[in-house]
Amino acid sequence: MYWRRTFPGRRDQAHAAREFVTALLPDRSRLDEVLLAVGELVANALRHSASGQGGSFAVGVRHAAGCTAVSVADEGGRAEPVVTDADDLAESGRGLRTVSLLADSWGWHGDDTGRTVTVIFAAEAPGTTPGSEPASADEDDEPTLPLIATVDEPARVHADGLTAGKP
């Protein structure tokens, strides 16, 4: 199933976006992780793109075959989304690192006129099986849910969330 909603580019809409996702996925086993990622992606869209300067952003949710993909599309900005190493005393700069550690994979596509960041969550957290101790994850355990949008350029997919740059 796929849902998409557009929100005004205001800070108070981060809460509305999380409520939207909660309403769609009330029984999702990793809902807290999904909601934290949504909050971080919306905050980034508002802070680093034209969406937060009187524009708007959209949240897309796709759930199929036990996987959930959530995308936040903004109105573009000057910098590409990258995981950074924030200083211990920095008040910001940890959003995508947090997302990369929570999600099974993430990626983005777009340019300075519009960008979409997508996170993918498998049914269970990587390396876990219900009722058992965590196990090591194989590279073949990657979720197969496709990115939500069709793109004209390759998506930058970060399975470990720690690499950045163009393919």
Backbone as CSV, one residue per row, in Angstrom:
resi,resn,N_x,N_y,N_z,CA_x,CA_y,CA_z,C_x,C_y,C_z
1,MET,0.838,-1.171,0.000,0.000,0.000,0.000,0.885,1.237,0.000
2,TYR,0.376,2.318,-0.586,1.127,3.557,-0.696,0.233,4.746,-0.359
3,TRP,0.764,5.645,0.459,0.067,6.863,0.826,1.035,8.027,0.696
4,ARG,0.499,9.212,0.397,1.334,10.419,0.284,0.507,11.613,0.730
5,ARG,1.124,12.492,1.491,0.444,13.703,1.953,1.431,14.862,1.925
6,THR,0.949,16.028,1.516,1.756,17.246,1.483,1.418,18.099,2.695
7,PHE,2.462,18.681,3.292,2.327,19.499,4.497,2.919,20.883,4.239
8,PRO,2.368,21.922,4.880,2.987,23.250,4.798,4.382,23.197,5.428
9,GLY,5.310,23.968,4.913,6.684,23.954,5.397,6.873,24.732,6.684
10,ARG,6.178,24.297,7.736,6.285,24.934,9.054,6.728,23.897,10.083
11,ARG,7.440,24.359,11.109,7.976,23.450,12.133,6.893,22.631,12.821
12,ASP,5.718,23.216,13.052,4.657,22.483,13.747,4.145,21.297,12.918
13,GLN,4.482,21.255,11.640,4.009,20.174,10.781,4.814,18.887,10.939
14,ALA,5.947,18.941,11.635,6.696,17.712,11.925,5.840,16.775,12.780
15,HIS,5.147,17.335,13.738,4.239,16.528,14.568,3.105,15.953,13.719
16,ALA,2.549,16.763,12.844,1.466,16.298,11.968,1.952,15.176,11.052
17,ALA,3.194,15.266,10.583,3.742,14.212,9.721,3.898,12.908,10.499
18,ARG,4.367,12.987,11.736,4.493,11.774,12.558,3.113,11.173,12.855
19,GLU,2.120,12.008,13.098,0.757,11.509,13.324,0.216,10.818,12.078
20,PHE,0.491,11.372,10.914,0.080,10.776,9.647,0.649,9.359,9.525
21,VAL,1.941,9.203,9.776,2.582,7.894,9.676,2.042,6.948,10.749
22,THR,1.839,7.440,11.956,1.293,6.611,13.036,-0.085,6.077,12.680
23,ALA,-0.911,6.915,12.091,-2.269,6.496,11.713,-2.241,5.405,10.646
24,LEU,-1.233,5.449,9.787,-1.141,4.462,8.707,-0.538,3.136,9.163
25,LEU,0.326,3.185,10.163,1.082,1.996,10.579,0.960,1.739,12.075
26,PRO,-0.263,1.702,12.628,-0.395,1.614,14.088,0.189,0.337,14.700
27,ASP,0.244,-0.737,13.946,0.720,-2.008,14.493,2.134,-2.345,14.028
28,ARG,2.829,-1.425,13.425,4.179,-1.657,12.902,5.122,-1.942,14.063
29,SER,5.852,-3.070,13.994,6.717,-3.473,15.104,7.838,-2.476,15.375
30,ARG,8.295,-1.755,14.379,9.391,-0.795,14.541,8.893,0.645,14.413
31,LEU,7.662,0.879,14.854,7.052,2.196,14.665,7.872,3.311,15.307
32,ASP,8.409,3.108,16.494,9.186,4.161,17.149,10.391,4.565,16.303
33,GLU,11.061,3.586,15.718,12.211,3.878,14.863,11.773,4.631,13.606
34,VAL,10.666,4.190,13.015,10.142,4.851,11.817,9.792,6.305,12.133
35,LEU,9.129,6.535,13.266,8.717,7.894,13.620,9.912,8.796,13.918
36,LEU,10.938,8.262,14.552,12.135,9.052,14.802,12.784,9.461,13.477
37,ALA,12.844,8.519,12.545,13.409,8.827,11.227,12.576,9.890,10.510
38,VAL,11.260,9.760,10.556,10.380,10.755,9.921,10.642,12.135,10.519
39,GLY,10.714,12.211,11.838,10.974,13.489,12.493,12.289,14.108,12.051
40,GLU,13.328,13.287,11.949,14.640,13.794,11.511,14.610,14.253,10.058
41,LEU,13.961,13.473,9.187,13.907,13.857,7.769,13.095,15.126,7.554
42,VAL,12.004,15.272,8.288,11.200,16.493,8.174,12.003,17.691,8.694
43,ALA,12.678,17.523,9.827,13.497,18.614,10.371,14.561,19.044,9.355
44,ASN,15.189,18.063,8.703,16.187,18.390,7.688,15.568,19.122,6.503
45,ALA,14.396,18.666,6.060,13.728,19.328,4.933,13.417,20.784,5.267
46,LEU,12.984,21.031,6.487,12.637,22.391,6.883,13.876,23.260,7.102
47,ARG,14.939,22.665,7.575,16.146,23.420,7.894,17.044,23.659,6.672
48,HIS,17.117,22.682,5.780,18.113,22.733,4.722,17.540,22.913,3.314
49,SER,16.256,23.201,3.192,15.675,23.357,1.855,14.706,24.521,1.820
50,ALA,14.253,24.830,0.631,13.277,25.901,0.459,11.931,25.564,1.095
51,SER,11.714,24.308,1.438,10.460,23.908,2.093,10.229,24.690,3.377
52,GLY,11.303,24.944,4.128,11.183,25.652,5.395,11.123,27.158,5.271
53,GLN,11.093,27.667,4.056,11.034,29.118,3.818,9.733,29.469,3.110
54,GLY,8.637,28.966,3.656,7.328,29.247,3.080,6.863,28.228,2.062
55,GLY,7.604,27.152,1.903,7.238,26.121,0.935,6.429,25.004,1.569
56,SER,6.635,23.809,1.061,5.940,22.635,1.589,6.853,21.419,1.445
57,PHE,6.448,20.328,2.065,7.145,19.056,1.940,6.093,17.964,1.880
58,ALA,6.463,16.813,1.358,5.523,15.700,1.253,6.129,14.477,1.925
59,VAL,5.258,13.697,2.556,5.661,12.436,3.176,4.953,11.318,2.433
60,GLY,5.734,10.363,1.950,5.195,9.191,1.279,5.484,7.956,2.116
61,VAL,4.519,7.066,2.212,4.676,5.837,2.992,4.272,4.665,2.120
62,ARG,5.158,3.685,2.020,4.868,2.455,1.294,5.122,1.303,2.253
63,HIS,4.131,0.400,2.359,4.281,-0.771,3.227,3.860,-2.001,2.435
64,ALA,4.794,-2.936,2.282,4.522,-4.168,1.535,5.530,-5.218,1.941
65,ALA,5.103,-6.452,1.939,5.979,-7.598,2.188,6.799,-7.435,3.460
66,GLY,6.186,-6.849,4.495,6.873,-6.698,5.767,7.855,-5.554,5.840
67,CYS,8.058,-4.840,4.747,8.978,-3.699,4.727,8.194,-2.396,4.664
68,THR,8.772,-1.375,5.251,8.181,-0.041,5.205,9.218,0.925,4.663
69,ALA,8.823,1.708,3.666,9.667,2.778,3.140,8.947,4.093,3.382
70,VAL,9.663,5.048,3.933,9.115,6.377,4.161,10.015,7.372,3.445
71,SER,9.397,8.250,2.659,10.130,9.272,1.923,9.654,10.653,2.332
72,VAL,10.596,11.576,2.410,10.262,12.981,2.609,10.824,13.738,1.413
73,ALA,9.932,14.381,0.679,10.311,15.162,-0.499,10.243,16.639,-0.135
74,ASP,11.328,17.361,-0.433,11.374,18.789,-0.125,11.531,19.598,-1.406
75,GLU,11.682,20.890,-1.250,11.781,21.785,-2.402,13.220,22.127,-2.760
76,GLY,14.157,21.305,-2.328,15.549,21.452,-2.734,16.343,22.432,-1.902
77,GLY,17.643,22.221,-1.933,18.568,23.076,-1.206,19.938,22.994,-1.837
78,ARG,20.879,23.761,-1.300,22.216,23.820,-1.876,23.058,22.588,-1.590
79,ALA,22.910,21.974,-0.438,23.785,20.873,-0.030,23.104,19.519,-0.211
80,GLU,23.909,18.506,-0.499,23.413,17.134,-0.594,23.286,16.542,0.809
81,PRO,22.307,15.672,1.032,22.185,15.017,2.333,23.364,14.066,2.561
82,VAL,24.101,14.272,3.629,25.223,13.408,3.976,25.250,13.179,5.482
83,VAL,25.762,12.032,5.866,25.993,11.738,7.274,27.254,12.486,7.683
84,THR,27.176,13.224,8.787,28.333,13.979,9.262,28.746,13.506,10.645
85,ASP,29.960,13.864,11.018,30.455,13.619,12.364,30.348,14.928,13.127
86,ALA,29.293,15.057,13.902,29.086,16.286,14.661,30.023,16.305,15.868
87,ASP,30.481,17.486,16.194,31.287,17.689,17.391,30.463,17.285,18.617
88,ASP,31.126,16.795,19.656,30.422,16.359,20.865,29.537,17.446,21.461
89,LEU,29.928,18.699,21.312,29.163,19.799,21.887,28.214,20.465,20.902
90,ALA,28.192,20.005,19.668,27.309,20.597,18.659,25.849,20.332,19.002
91,GLU,25.012,21.319,18.723,23.581,21.187,19.004,22.812,20.576,17.854
92,SER,23.447,20.359,16.724,22.782,19.747,15.581,23.816,18.978,14.773
93,GLY,23.348,18.326,13.700,24.265,17.621,12.825,24.293,16.122,13.009
94,ARG,23.341,15.592,13.777,23.317,14.149,14.026,22.116,13.445,13.403
95,GLY,21.263,14.179,12.702,20.015,13.616,12.197,20.193,12.448,11.255
96,LEU,20.975,12.619,10.190,21.147,11.525,9.233,21.975,10.384,9.817
97,ARG,22.883,10.675,10.741,23.606,9.584,11.402,22.615,8.736,12.194
98,THR,21.712,9.386,12.908,20.688,8.659,13.659,19.831,7.821,12.717
99,VAL,19.386,8.437,11.629,18.573,7.725,10.641,19.342,6.531,10.083
100,SER,20.614,6.727,9.750,21.406,5.645,9.154,21.606,4.481,10.109
101,LEU,21.614,4.752,11.397,21.779,3.685,12.381,20.462,2.956,12.664
102,LEU,19.346,3.645,12.525,18.038,3.034,12.788,17.502,2.236,11.605
103,ALA,17.636,2.794,10.417,17.027,2.196,9.220,17.904,1.076,8.671
104,ASP,17.282,0.174,7.928,18.029,-0.884,7.252,18.795,-0.322,6.069
105,SER,18.257,0.708,5.423,18.964,1.429,4.374,18.300,2.781,4.186
106,TRP,19.016,3.661,3.515,18.455,4.963,3.184,19.134,5.454,1.916
107,GLY,18.495,6.394,1.266,19.056,6.949,0.047,18.348,8.234,-0.308
108,TRP,18.854,8.898,-1.330,18.220,10.143,-1.764,18.442,10.334,-3.255
109,HIS,17.600,11.170,-3.818,17.774,11.595,-5.207,17.214,13.005,-5.334
110,GLY,17.649,13.720,-6.344,17.161,15.063,-6.571,18.289,16.047,-6.769
111,ASP,17.932,17.334,-6.673,18.903,18.399,-6.882,18.469,19.625,-6.097
112,ASP,18.974,20.797,-6.480,18.674,22.009,-5.726,17.235,22.505,-5.917
113,THR,16.461,21.883,-6.789,15.065,22.286,-6.973,14.078,21.320,-6.314
114,GLY,14.547,20.186,-5.884,13.696,19.210,-5.208,14.476,17.957,-4.903
115,ARG,14.245,17.416,-3.725,15.015,16.249,-3.298,14.099,15.339,-2.488
116,THR,14.332,14.042,-2.595,13.585,13.056,-1.814,14.574,12.170,-1.082
117,VAL,14.380,12.044,0.231,15.183,11.145,1.057,14.256,10.018,1.495
118,THR,14.706,8.778,1.296,13.902,7.601,1.613,14.634,6.716,2.606
119,VAL,13.899,6.238,3.609,14.430,5.270,4.566,13.624,3.989,4.445
120,ILE,14.299,2.862,4.616,13.631,1.566,4.509,13.855,0.781,5.790
121,PHE,12.762,0.223,6.297,12.779,-0.598,7.500,12.214,-1.974,7.175
122,ALA,12.970,-3.024,7.499,12.476,-4.392,7.352,11.490,-4.668,8.485
123,ALA,10.875,-5.843,8.446,9.893,-6.202,9.459,10.500,-6.188,10.863
124,GLU,11.697,-6.683,10.996,12.398,-6.701,12.282,13.709,-5.957,12.124
125,ALA,14.242,-5.476,13.230,15.525,-4.782,13.194,16.597,-5.713,12.652
126,PRO,17.609,-5.184,11.974,18.667,-6.024,11.407,19.304,-6.901,12.475
127,GLY,19.514,-8.170,12.126,20.184,-9.086,13.035,19.312,-9.645,14.133
128,THR,17.979,-9.473,14.049,17.104,-10.016,15.079,16.063,-10.933,14.473
129,THR,15.649,-11.877,15.264,14.553,-12.756,14.918,13.642,-12.787,16.130
130,PRO,12.339,-12.658,15.946,11.449,-12.649,17.101,11.702,-13.867,17.993
131,GLY,11.871,-13.609,19.302,12.029,-14.696,20.261,13.431,-15.269,20.329
132,SER,14.413,-14.628,19.717,15.771,-15.154,19.775,16.757,-14.039,20.059
133,GLU,17.992,-14.436,20.306,19.057,-13.469,20.516,19.434,-12.847,19.179
134,PRO,19.954,-11.616,19.179,20.392,-11.012,17.914,21.431,-11.882,17.216
135,ALA,21.327,-11.942,15.916,22.272,-12.700,15.102,22.987,-11.749,14.164
136,SER,24.056,-12.201,13.559,24.752,-11.339,12.606,23.939,-11.283,11.314
137,ALA,23.924,-10.107,10.718,23.143,-9.921,9.492,24.013,-10.222,8.275
138,ASP,23.427,-10.889,7.298,24.098,-11.140,6.030,23.825,-10.001,5.080
139,GLU,24.716,-9.788,4.123,24.475,-8.763,3.107,23.226,-9.074,2.303
140,ASP,22.866,-10.350,2.184,21.699,-10.748,1.403,20.387,-10.455,2.115
141,ASP,20.421,-10.006,3.375,19.211,-9.731,4.133,18.639,-8.349,3.843
142,GLU,19.176,-7.659,2.851,18.741,-6.306,2.523,17.281,-6.312,2.069
143,PRO,16.440,-5.388,2.600,15.056,-5.317,2.143,15.000,-5.030,0.646
144,THR,13.960,-5.525,-0.014,13.862,-5.363,-1.456,12.784,-4.380,-1.872
145,LEU,12.214,-3.646,-0.934,11.184,-2.677,-1.262,11.781,-1.554,-2.096
146,PRO,11.198,-1.241,-3.252,11.780,-0.210,-4.121,11.573,1.185,-3.545
147,LEU,12.395,2.122,-3.981,12.192,3.514,-3.617,10.849,3.967,-4.153
148,ILE,10.251,4.939,-3.523,8.904,5.361,-3.853,8.835,6.076,-5.194
149,ALA,9.776,6.934,-5.481,9.675,7.751,-6.688,10.494,7.148,-7.829
150,THR,10.042,7.380,-9.015,10.834,7.048,-10.191,11.748,8.236,-10.442
151,VAL,13.008,7.965,-10.723,13.958,9.059,-10.857,14.661,9.012,-12.198
152,ASP,15.158,10.164,-12.605,15.923,10.264,-13.842,17.407,10.011,-13.616
153,GLU,17.819,9.987,-12.365,19.215,9.746,-12.030,19.268,8.646,-10.977
154,PRO,20.402,7.990,-10.817,20.485,6.930,-9.816,20.295,7.486,-8.411
155,ALA,19.626,6.735,-7.571,19.484,7.119,-6.171,20.790,6.841,-5.452
156,ARG,21.069,7.628,-4.449,22.241,7.385,-3.625,21.772,6.535,-2.454
157,VAL,22.003,5.256,-2.487,21.524,4.340,-1.461,22.669,4.016,-0.529
158,HIS,22.426,4.125,0.753,23.442,3.917,1.763,23.004,2.793,2.687
159,ALA,23.397,1.579,2.400,22.977,0.454,3.244,23.546,0.607,4.637
160,ASP,24.783,1.089,4.774,25.338,1.273,6.102,25.138,2.697,6.612
161,GLY,24.677,3.576,5.749,24.396,4.941,6.141,25.627,5.792,6.373
162,LEU,26.806,5.271,6.170,28.013,6.001,6.503,28.789,6.487,5.296
163,THR,28.372,6.118,4.109,29.055,6.586,2.919,28.210,7.649,2.255
164,ALA,28.838,8.493,1.525,28.108,9.567,0.859,28.765,9.848,-0.476
165,GLY,28.066,10.580,-1.299,28.635,10.980,-2.576,27.870,10.435,-3.737
166,LYS,28.306,10.791,-4.901,27.628,10.349,-6.113,28.096,8.970,-6.492
167,PRO,27.195,8.180,-7.136,27.575,6.829,-7.537,28.665,6.845,-8.592
